[in-house]
Amino acid sequence: MKKITISDVAQHAEVSKSTVSQYLNKRYDYMAPKTKERIKKAIEELGYHPNIVARSLKQKSTSTIGVIVANILHTFSTQTIRAVEDICNEKGFHIIVCNADDNPEKERKYIEMLRAKQVDGLIIFPTGGNIDLYNNMVKEKYPLVFVDRIVEDLKTSSIMLDNESAVKMAVDHFVKKGYERIGIMTTSLQRHVTPRVERINGFRKALKESMSPVREEYIKSLELEWIQEGLHEMLTSDEPPQALIAGNDLTLIEILKYIKSHGLTIPKDLALIGIDDVSFASLFTPELTTIAQPTYEMGKQAAELLLNKIKDPDFIEEKQIYRFQPELMIRQSC
């Protein structure tokens, strides 16, 4: 079949090619309603589809951004992506989402692939394992925004939760409820992932401020597959913790699996607060107390920052690290 061109549409609608081009680019300011209707009808009747690649080359923009998440299994990641997609859709941008699985090599390949596809900018939940690649993008002034993690000595935007405040909320709530032996579990600190490091540090700080003892045996950061074993070691000690903070949603799920398999009762045997307001928190029995991140606002900020950088290469930011405040969702698990 013959490929339908913009010239065919113009001829069918009895207008000029430039008028069709204005219609396709939604520039209707000086276009009569009848002209718009004729062009629309011609496009439908001919089955015309714009050549996106050709338009991108002409406009020097693909109207597409890449989003690379460290681990798409996190509730935070999916909720933030939703906000990014909403904002980009409003502004006429598309997004391509890639999952790095916390693997720096996989992240590197995705960065290279997306840039080869000429996406206009990147939102990255960085693994932290591609420092040279991040630095090169910053030096090139390539539009870039980080989410959930900070890479030290790198001058680019980072959208972050106030992690110390999040942990302090949990500790203070436990103390208010009369718990004295308080612990925290999170996934591995091996790659120095910012939220995990800040939450552990914030935990120690919050205990000291509340005049509660800091017991190192109640502080565990492990690979996900070792969480249940670490929890077993903690709970079968001579003096186990009475209350526990799950440092993220994946850790929380492993803790709940252990509690179920060992017939424990929340909060009688173990009081529990999770950081990340998982969708099932209010459906679980008992309902789970959580620390909620403002995921939509964080994703919105990331998208708007990136689009500003794409629109204006000389865009000047007010600051580089944007901190968002958490919220304590009090339910029945403590």
C-alpha positions as CSV (number, residue, x, y, z in Angstrom):
1,M,0.0,0.0,0.0
2,K,1.1,3.5,-0.7
3,K,2.3,5.4,2.3
4,I,0.0,8.3,3.0
5,T,1.9,11.6,3.4
6,I,1.1,15.0,4.7
7,S,0.8,16.2,1.1
8,D,-2.0,13.7,0.5
9,V,-3.8,15.0,3.6
10,A,-3.4,18.6,2.5
11,Q,-4.7,17.8,-1.0
12,H,-7.7,15.8,0.4
13,A,-8.6,18.6,2.8
14,E,-7.9,21.3,0.2
15,V,-5.5,23.2,2.5
16,S,-1.7,23.8,2.4
17,K,0.9,21.4,3.9
18,S,1.8,24.1,6.4
19,T,-1.8,24.3,7.6
20,V,-1.8,20.5,8.1
21,S,1.5,20.8,10.0
22,Q,0.0,23.5,12.3
23,Y,-3.0,21.2,13.0
24,L,-0.7,18.2,13.8
25,N,1.3,20.4,16.2
26,K,-2.0,21.7,17.8
27,R,-1.4,25.3,16.7
28,Y,-5.0,26.3,16.2
29,D,-4.8,30.0,17.1
30,Y,-5.7,31.3,13.6
31,M,-7.4,28.2,12.2
32,A,-11.1,28.2,11.4
33,P,-13.2,25.5,13.0
34,K,-14.3,24.3,9.5
35,T,-10.6,24.0,8.4
36,K,-9.8,21.9,11.5
37,E,-12.8,19.6,10.8
38,R,-11.7,19.1,7.2
39,I,-8.2,18.2,8.2
40,K,-9.4,15.8,10.9
41,K,-11.8,14.1,8.5
42,A,-9.0,13.8,5.8
43,I,-6.7,12.2,8.3
44,E,-9.4,9.7,9.4
45,E,-10.5,8.9,5.8
46,L,-6.9,8.4,4.5
47,G,-5.7,6.6,7.6
48,Y,-2.7,9.0,8.0
49,H,-0.2,8.5,10.8
50,P,2.5,11.2,11.4
51,N,6.1,10.1,11.0
52,I,7.2,10.6,14.6
53,V,10.9,10.0,13.8
54,A,10.9,12.6,11.0
55,R,9.1,15.1,13.2
56,S,11.6,14.4,16.1
57,L,14.6,15.1,13.8
58,K,13.0,18.3,12.6
59,Q,12.1,19.6,16.0
60,K,15.3,18.2,17.6
61,S,13.1,16.6,20.3
62,T,11.5,13.2,20.7
63,S,9.0,14.4,23.3
64,T,10.1,11.3,25.3
65,I,11.8,10.8,28.6
66,G,13.4,7.7,30.1
67,V,12.7,6.6,33.7
68,I,15.1,4.0,35.1
69,V,14.1,2.6,38.5
70,A,16.5,0.7,40.8
71,N,13.8,-1.9,41.7
72,I,10.3,-1.7,40.3
73,L,9.0,-4.1,43.0
74,H,9.0,-1.2,45.5
75,T,5.6,0.4,46.0
76,F,7.4,3.8,46.1
77,S,8.8,3.2,42.6
78,T,5.4,2.4,40.9
79,Q,3.5,5.1,42.7
80,T,6.2,7.7,41.8
81,I,6.2,6.6,38.1
82,R,2.4,7.1,38.0
83,A,2.9,10.7,38.9
84,V,5.7,11.2,36.4
85,E,3.5,9.7,33.7
86,D,0.6,12.0,34.6
87,I,2.6,15.1,34.4
88,C,4.4,14.1,31.2
89,N,1.1,13.2,29.5
90,E,-0.3,16.7,30.4
91,K,2.8,18.2,28.7
92,G,2.7,16.0,25.6
93,F,5.6,13.8,26.6
94,H,5.8,10.0,26.6
95,I,7.9,7.9,29.0
96,I,9.9,4.7,28.7
97,V,10.3,2.8,32.0
98,C,13.2,0.5,32.6
99,N,13.9,-1.6,35.7
100,A,17.6,-2.0,36.7
101,D,17.0,-4.6,39.4
102,D,19.6,-2.8,41.6
103,N,22.2,-3.9,39.0
104,P,24.7,-1.2,38.0
105,E,25.5,-3.0,34.7
106,K,21.9,-3.3,33.7
107,E,21.4,0.4,34.6
108,R,24.4,1.4,32.4
109,K,22.9,-0.5,29.4
110,Y,19.6,1.2,29.9
111,I,21.2,4.7,30.1
112,E,23.1,4.0,26.9
113,M,20.1,2.5,25.1
114,L,17.7,5.4,26.1
115,R,20.3,8.0,25.0
116,A,20.8,6.2,21.7
117,K,17.0,6.5,21.3
118,Q,17.5,10.2,21.8
119,V,15.1,10.6,24.8
120,D,15.1,14.2,25.9
121,G,16.0,13.5,29.5
122,L,16.3,10.9,32.2
123,I,14.7,10.4,35.7
124,I,16.9,7.8,37.5
125,F,16.5,6.0,40.8
126,P,20.3,5.4,40.7
127,T,22.0,2.2,41.8
128,G,25.0,4.4,42.6
129,G,27.3,2.1,40.5
130,N,27.8,4.3,37.4
131,I,29.6,7.4,38.8
132,D,31.5,8.2,35.6
133,L,28.4,7.9,33.5
134,Y,26.4,10.2,35.8
135,N,29.3,12.7,35.8
136,N,29.5,12.7,32.0
137,M,25.8,13.5,31.7
138,V,26.1,16.4,34.2
139,K,29.1,17.8,32.4
140,E,27.2,17.6,29.1
141,K,24.2,19.4,30.8
142,Y,22.1,16.5,29.8
143,P,18.6,16.9,31.5
144,L,18.8,14.6,34.5
145,V,16.9,14.1,37.8
146,F,17.6,11.6,40.5
147,V,14.9,10.1,42.8
148,D,15.1,8.5,46.2
149,R,18.9,8.4,46.2
150,I,21.8,10.9,46.4
151,V,25.1,10.3,44.6
152,E,27.8,12.1,46.6
153,D,29.7,15.0,44.9
154,L,27.4,14.9,41.9
155,K,25.7,18.2,41.1
156,T,22.2,17.2,40.0
157,S,18.7,17.3,41.3
158,S,17.6,14.7,43.9
159,I,14.1,14.1,45.0
160,M,14.2,12.7,48.5
161,L,12.1,11.8,51.6
162,D,13.2,13.3,54.9
163,N,14.3,9.8,56.0
164,E,15.5,10.9,59.5
165,S,12.0,12.4,60.2
166,A,10.3,9.2,59.0
167,V,12.3,7.0,61.4
168,K,11.9,9.5,64.2
169,M,8.1,9.4,63.8
170,A,8.2,5.6,64.2
171,V,10.5,5.6,67.2
172,D,8.6,8.4,69.0
173,H,5.3,6.6,68.4
174,F,6.7,3.4,69.9
175,V,8.1,5.2,72.9
176,K,4.8,7.0,73.4
177,K,3.1,3.5,73.4
178,G,5.5,2.4,76.2
179,Y,7.9,0.2,74.1
180,E,11.5,0.1,75.4
181,R,13.2,-2.5,73.2
182,I,13.0,-1.1,69.7
183,G,14.7,-2.5,66.6
184,I,14.9,-1.8,62.9
185,M,15.4,-4.1,59.8
186,T,16.2,-3.0,56.3
187,T,17.7,-4.3,53.1
188,S,21.5,-4.4,52.7
189,L,23.7,-1.2,53.1
190,Q,26.4,-2.8,50.9
191,R,25.9,-0.3,48.1
192,H,25.3,2.7,50.5
193,V,21.8,3.2,49.2
194,T,20.8,6.7,50.6
195,P,17.4,5.9,52.2
196,R,18.6,2.8,54.0
197,V,21.7,4.6,55.3
198,E,19.8,7.6,56.4
199,R,17.1,5.5,58.1
200,I,19.6,3.5,60.1
201,N,21.5,6.6,61.1
202,G,18.2,8.4,61.9
203,F,17.1,5.4,64.0
204,R,20.2,5.7,66.3
205,K,19.7,9.4,66.6
206,A,16.0,9.2,67.4
207,L,16.7,6.6,70.2
208,K,19.3,8.8,71.8
209,E,17.0,11.8,71.7
210,S,14.2,9.8,73.3
211,M,16.7,8.5,76.0
212,S,16.1,4.9,74.8
213,P,19.0,2.4,74.7
214,V,20.6,1.8,71.3
215,R,21.2,-2.0,71.0
216,E,23.2,-3.0,68.0
217,E,21.7,-6.5,68.0
218,Y,18.4,-4.9,67.2
219,I,19.7,-3.2,64.1
220,K,20.0,-5.4,61.0
221,S,20.5,-4.6,57.3
222,L,20.5,-7.8,55.2
223,E,20.0,-9.0,51.6
224,L,16.3,-9.6,51.1
225,E,16.7,-13.4,51.2
226,W,18.3,-13.3,54.6
227,I,15.7,-11.0,56.3
228,Q,13.7,-13.9,57.8
229,E,16.8,-15.6,59.2
230,G,18.0,-12.3,60.7
231,L,14.6,-11.7,62.2
232,H,14.6,-15.2,63.7
233,E,18.0,-14.6,65.3
234,M,16.7,-11.3,66.7
235,L,13.4,-12.7,68.1
236,T,14.9,-15.9,69.6
237,S,17.5,-14.0,71.6
238,D,17.4,-13.9,75.4
239,E,15.9,-10.4,75.3
240,P,14.1,-9.9,71.9
241,P,12.8,-6.5,70.7
242,Q,9.2,-5.6,71.6
243,A,8.8,-3.4,68.6
244,L,10.3,-3.3,65.1
245,I,10.5,-0.8,62.2
246,A,10.5,-2.3,58.7
247,G,12.8,0.0,56.7
248,N,11.0,-0.5,53.4
249,D,8.0,-2.3,51.9
250,L,10.0,-5.4,50.7
251,T,11.4,-5.8,54.2
252,L,7.9,-5.5,55.7
253,I,6.6,-8.3,53.5
254,E,9.4,-10.6,54.6
255,I,8.7,-9.8,58.3
256,L,5.0,-10.5,57.8
257,K,5.8,-13.8,56.2
258,Y,7.9,-14.8,59.2
259,I,5.2,-13.7,61.7
260,K,2.6,-15.8,59.9
261,S,4.7,-18.9,59.5
262,H,5.7,-18.8,63.2
263,G,2.2,-18.1,64.5
264,L,3.1,-14.8,66.1
265,T,0.5,-12.1,66.9
266,I,0.8,-8.4,66.1
267,P,1.2,-6.3,68.3
268,K,1.1,-8.7,71.2
269,D,4.3,-10.6,70.3
270,L,5.8,-7.9,68.1
271,A,4.7,-4.3,67.5
272,L,5.3,-3.2,63.9
273,I,5.6,0.0,61.8
274,G,6.5,-0.1,58.1
275,I,8.1,2.8,56.2
276,D,6.1,3.0,52.9
277,D,2.3,3.0,53.1
278,V,1.7,-0.3,51.2
279,S,-1.7,-0.7,49.6
280,F,-2.6,-3.6,51.9
281,A,-1.8,-1.8,55.1
282,S,-5.4,-1.0,55.9
283,L,-6.6,-4.5,54.7
284,F,-4.2,-6.5,56.8
285,T,-5.4,-7.9,60.2
286,P,-4.5,-6.1,62.3
287,E,-4.3,-2.9,60.2
288,L,-0.6,-1.9,59.8
289,T,0.8,1.4,61.1
290,T,3.0,2.9,58.4
291,I,5.0,5.9,57.5
292,A,3.7,7.2,54.2
293,Q,5.8,9.0,51.6
294,P,4.2,11.7,49.5
295,T,4.9,9.6,46.4
296,Y,2.7,11.6,44.0
297,E,4.1,14.9,45.0
298,M,7.7,13.6,44.7
299,G,7.0,12.1,41.2
300,K,5.3,15.4,40.2
301,Q,8.4,17.4,41.3
302,A,10.8,15.1,39.5
303,A,8.8,15.4,36.2
304,E,8.4,19.1,36.4
305,L,12.1,19.6,37.2
306,L,13.1,17.5,34.3
307,L,10.7,19.2,31.8
308,N,12.0,22.6,32.9
309,K,15.6,21.4,32.2
310,I,14.6,20.1,28.8
311,K,12.8,23.3,27.9
312,D,15.6,25.5,29.1
313,P,19.2,24.1,29.1
314,D,20.2,27.1,31.3
315,F,17.5,26.4,33.8
316,I,18.8,27.4,37.3
317,E,17.5,25.4,40.2
318,E,16.7,26.9,43.6
319,K,18.3,23.9,45.3
320,Q,19.7,20.5,44.4
321,I,18.1,18.2,47.1
322,Y,14.4,18.4,47.5
323,R,13.2,16.9,50.8
324,F,9.6,15.8,51.3
325,Q,7.9,15.2,54.7
326,P,6.5,11.8,55.7
327,E,3.2,11.2,57.4
328,L,2.5,8.7,60.2
329,M,-0.6,6.6,59.4
330,I,-1.7,5.3,62.9
331,R,-3.5,2.0,62.7
332,Q,-3.5,-1.1,65.0
333,S,0.0,-2.8,64.7
334,C,1.5,-1.0,67.6
